[in-house]
Every structure is written in C-alpha cells, then in structure tokens.
Amino acid sequence: MAEKGESGKNKIIVLAGPTGVGKTSLSIGLAKELNGEIVSADSMQVYRHMDIGTAKITGSEMQGVPHFLIDIIEPTEEYNVTRFKEEAERVIEDILSRNRLPIIVGGTGFYIQALLYGTDFSDKTQTGYRQELIDLAGKYGSEYLFDMLMKCDPAACEYIGRNDVFRLSRALEYHHVTGEPISLHNIRERSREAVYDHRYFVLNLPREELYERINTRVDVMIKNGLLDEVRSLKEMGCEPSMTSMKGLGYKEMLRYLDGEITFDEAVRIIKRDTRHFAKRQVTWFKREKDTIWINKDEFQYNNERIINYMIEKMSLERGRYGKEYKRNL
C-alpha cells in the first residue's frame, strides 16, 4: 500500500488552475516524475463525444500515464459534484492500492473542494422553490437570477457565472431555506479538516496573457471542427436544457444552429464567456486555503523547473514526500 503522511492520511496532489493555463502538459510530466496517475476534476471532460470543445486530452498526449474520470458517461446523462466525489474517492483508493500517487488535475474548484474536505453536496434541501427559480430563468433569462442573487449574496456572484442556472438557483434556494448566504456556507466548508494529506498547487498566468491564450484556444477549436462536433451532438438528441450542453462552446454553437445568433457572434461570445469563466476560477482558487500558487512566467514557462519546484515544496513541507514517489530512472 502507498505511504501515508505524518497525519496518517493518504497522500494526494492537486494541480488546479484556470482554463487554458497549461495544466495538462504539466500534469503529464509530474505524473511521470512521481509515479503518479491522474484523476480528472473537469466537469465537462466526463462526457463522451465532446472532445474539441472540452480540450480533452488525447490518447497520445497521455504518454502512457493512466487517466480517470474522462469519457465515462453519455452527454444525455446528468453529472454533478456528488457523483464526482463518490467516483473520485473510489478511483483514488484503487490508485493508492497499487502504490501509485493520485494527482487530481482540473479547473472545477467546486469538485476539488468536495473531494478534499469530504463535503456532502447532495440536494437534501431541494424544494419546489428550486423549480420556480428555474422557470423564472426560462422566462426572463439567467440574468434575472443573477440579479436576485446579487441582492442577497453578492459574494457568491464573484464566482458563480451569470449563465449558470443550476448554481444560481441552488444559491438562491439555499438562502431561501436557511436564511443565510451560500457564500457563508462555503467559508465554513473551507474550514473543515481535509480528508487527505495533500498539496494543492494552482497554476496561473498574467491575466492578459491568459486571455490571449484563451482567444487562441477558441480559434483552434473552431478550426478543428467544434461546429461539426456540436451538430453531431444535436443530431444525437442533445438539447440546450441538458447539463452537457450548458458547457462553454456548446451552448453558443447550439444557438447558432438554432438560428438565434450568427456564427461570428457565437465565436465572440465563446471567447468572452471563457475569459469571464477563467476570472471566476481564479477568484475561487484564491479563496481556497493552503494553496501553493505557481506563476508560470516566474519559471520562464519551463515545466521542468516548475516540477522541480513542486517536488521541492513537497519535500520541504512533508519530509520525504516527494522522494517517496520519485521514479527510479
């Protein structure tokens, strides 16, 4: 069995960061160096047939490193934080049983928080009010819910997107049922004791550079056939109301195919909303505790230097943490 930390808890590494920052290539190098296996914490890469718009890692890009929680369900199925937590815990146990190091990689901070702190996000408090809110969004648009939330919980609006009907309705319902802001609930959750002996790294870039990378990334997605991918999904029966089709790139291209907006407008919105999403991701990770931030420009964008720094941080802070897993080359 894998070594446990000084606390007696199992060891894992988290590599998070905003979309487009370069987590994938860095995680491969890290996994090779530390005999690790990768658990995806991406709420969209779980879906099959959705490769281009999710920037899903390819088989060749994996370079032989095992990956989990990618391509596990159909786009017509529902996926949520509760299901992720259960499946990630099971995968981590399997990886540890083979004396490998689990490396959690992704940008869905909500998922990572649930995994690290054992948070129960099952909808035990769901009421009829949730459906009322969803109906309001259908009638007046998601901005209507966002404005409602801004009045009772402006802090939550910093990390919940204007188009995220699920999380907006959940936050409003939580306030309606409990009388307190969901942002206060999240602060309490961050104060919980972690389930794992972990190191939580956040990869980042200067904002303008990140935005430029995002714009270029969207252009590449368009060139690689994002429209055809969405058209195929539509032919499979995927509809805008499905969780999978609310992802960036997918909902905009569906609107284009439905004749609601022009193609150029769809591309413009994808770039704009992806930049906004990245900003909210950074805001979320800044609120998390015990994170170790890695600014790529400070390492001359060199993954080898970054990996050495990560191993150094693990070794310095947890004795032989990094060395225990270092591959014998």
N, C-alpha and C positions, 0 to 999 in steps of 0.2 A: 504494500500500500504506500501511497505517497506520504512524504513527511508532512507533519502538521507544524504550525507556527508555535511560538512560545506560549500563545494563549490557548493552545490545544485545538484551535480551529483549523479547518482545511485552508490551504493557500490557493488564491487565485490572483490573476492580474486583470485589470480593466484598462482598456485603451479606448477612450471616447474622444469626441470632438465633433465640430460642425460638419455638415455635408460638404464634400469636395476638398477636404483638408489634406487627404492622403493617408487615411488610416489603413487602408487595405495593404498597400505595399509595405508599410512599416510593420504591420502585424505579421506578415509572412516571414520577414527577416527575424523578428523577435521570436516567433514560434520555432524557427529552425535553431536559433541560438540556445533556447531554453527547453528544448524537447517538449514543446507545447502543442496543444490542439485548440482550435478556435471555435468559440460559440458566438454566433451572430446575435447581436442585440439591435436588430433592424426590423422595424415593424412592417416593412414592405417586401423585404427580400425573402420572406417566408412563402410568398406566392409563386407558384409555377406559372410559366408562360409570360412572366413580367420581368424581363431581363434588361432591356435597354433603358427604360425609364427609372429603374431602381439602381442602375450602375452595378448590377450584380456581378460578383467575381466569377470568372470563367474557370473551367477545369484546369487549363494550362497555367493560369495565373496563380492557382493554389500551390503549384510546385510540389505536390505530394503531401502538403500539410492538410490533415483532416479538418473539415469544416462541418458544423452542425447548425440546425435550425435555418437552413436555406432550402428553398424548393420543397416544402413539406405539406402544403395544402393547395387546393384549387382556389382561384380568385373569387369563386362564388361562395366560399366559406367565410365565416367570421373568425377573426383573430383578435385577441385582446391581451392585456397585461397579465391577467390571471393565468391564462393558458401559457403564456410565455414563461412565467415564473415556474410553473409546475414542470414544464418540459425542460427548461434550462437546468433546474435542480437535478433532474434525472440524468441529463447528459453530463453534468459536472461530476456526479458520483461515478459514472462509467469511466470518465477520463482519469479520475483520481485512482480508480481501482486498477488501472493499467500503469500506474506510476508516471503519469504524464501531468503536465501543468495546464490547467484550464486558463485560456485567455479570452476574456469577454470583449468583443470588439463591436462597436456600433455607435450610433448617434441618438438613439431613443433613450434619453435620460430617465424618463418615466419607468421604462422597463428595468434599467440598471438599478435604479433606486429600490424597486420592489424586490429584486434579486438579492441585493447586498444586505438589506435590512429586514427581509422576511415580511414585508408589508402585505397585508391582506387587502386586495383591491376588488374583491368580489362585490357585486352590486346588491348588498344586503339591504340597503336603504332605498332601493329604487322604488319609486311611487308613480302614480298616474301623472304626477306633475312633470316628470321627465318627457312623457309623450306630448303633453301640452306644449312644452318648450320646443320640441322637435317640430310640431305642427306650426308653431309661430315662425320658426326658421324657414319652413317650407313656404309660408305665406308672404313673409316680409324679408326673408334673406337672413343669412347668418350674422350680418352686421347688427341686426336688431338684438340678437342675444348678446353679442359683444358689448353693445351699449348698455344693456341691462347689467351685465357683469361689472362693467366699469363703475357703475354707481354703487355697488355693494362690495366689490373686491378688486380694486384697481391693481393691486399687487399681482393677482393671478393673471391679469391681462398682459403682463410683461412676458409671460412665457406660454400663453395659450393663444393660438392664432385666430384671426378674425373669421376664418372659414372652417374652423374645427368644431363642427356642430356637436359631436359626441362629447368632447371635453368641456365645451361651453355649457351644454345642458347639464352635464354632471356637476360642474362647479355651482351653477345656479340652483340645482336641486339640493346639493349639499347645504348651501346657505339657507334654503327654504326649510329644510327638515331640521337642521341643527341650530340655526340662528348664528352661526359663526362662519367666517370666510374659509374657503378651502385652502387658501394660501397659509393660514394659520395651522391648519391640519398638516400641511406638507412640512412646515417648520418642525412640528412635533415629530413627524416621521423621520426627519433627518437627524434627530437627537437620539434615535433608537440605537442600541448596540448592534454592530454589524454581525452578520451570521458567519462571515468568512474572514480569515486573516488575509487582507487584500491590500494591493497597491493600486490606486486609482489615478491613472495618467490621463491628462486631457491635452490633445494635440491641437495647436492653434496657429494661425497666420495673421499678419496685419490685415485689418478689415478690408481695405481697398484691394489688396492682393487676393484675398479670399473671394471677394465679389467678382473679380476679373476671372478667376478660375471657374466660378460657378457659371458665368456667362458663356465661357468657352465650352464648359462641360455640356451645357444645354445644346449648343451648336453641334457638338459631336453627336449627341443623342438624336438630334433631328437628322443629321447626315446618315446615321447608322440605321434609321428606319423606325423611329418612335411612332410616327403616324400609322405605319402599317401594323405595328405591334398593337396599338390601341384599336385599330379597325378589326383586327383578328379577335381581340377580346370582346368587342361589341358583337361580332358575329357568333361568338360562343355564348352569348346571352348576358354578358356583363352589363350592368346598368349603373347610372350615377349614384343611386342610393346605396350601393354595396360599399363596404369598408375599403376593399381593394381599389375601387375606382375613385376614391377620395384622395389618393396619393398625388403628389406634385407631378405634373406632366400628363397624368391620365385624365383627370377631370377636365383640364383645359382642352385636350385633344378631343375628348368626347363632346364638349361644347362646340368645337369646330365641326365635327362630323354631323352634329345635330343642327348645324346651320345657325347657331346662336352668335358666333363671332367669326372673324376672318382668321386665316391661318397665321398671318403676321401678328395679329392681336393675341392669338393663343401663345405664340412663342414669347412675345413680350411679357405676358402675364406669368408664364412659367419662370422666366428669369427673375422677374420682380419678386414673386412669391417665394422662390427658392432663396433669394437673398434675405428676405424677411425671416424665413424659417431658420436660416443659419444664425441670424442675430438672436432669435429666441433660444436656440440651442446653447449658444454661448452664455446667455443670461441664466439658463437653467444650470449649467455646469458651474458657473460662478457661485451659485447658491449652495452647491453640494459641499460637504465638509471633507477634509483630509484629501483633497485633490492635489496632484502634482502637475503643474502646468508646464507644457513643453512648447515654446515658441520656436517654430522651425527656422525662422530667419536667424536666430541666435546660434544655430548649429550649422549655418551655411547650407541648409536644406539637405544635409547629409544624413541618410538613415543610419549608417553605421555609427556615426557619432551619437545620434540620438539613442540608439540601442545600448551603446556603452554607458551612456548617462543613466538610462533606466536601470540597467543592471547594477550600476554603482549606487543608485538611490536605494535599491532593494537590499544590497549588501550592507550598506552603511546603517540602514534603519532596522534591519532584521537579521543581523549577524551574517550567516552564510546563505541567506535566502536565495540570492542569485546563483551562487556557486553550486548549490544543491542540485539545481536543474540543468546546469550548463552541460551541453552535449560534449562528449569526449570525441574530439576530432582527430 
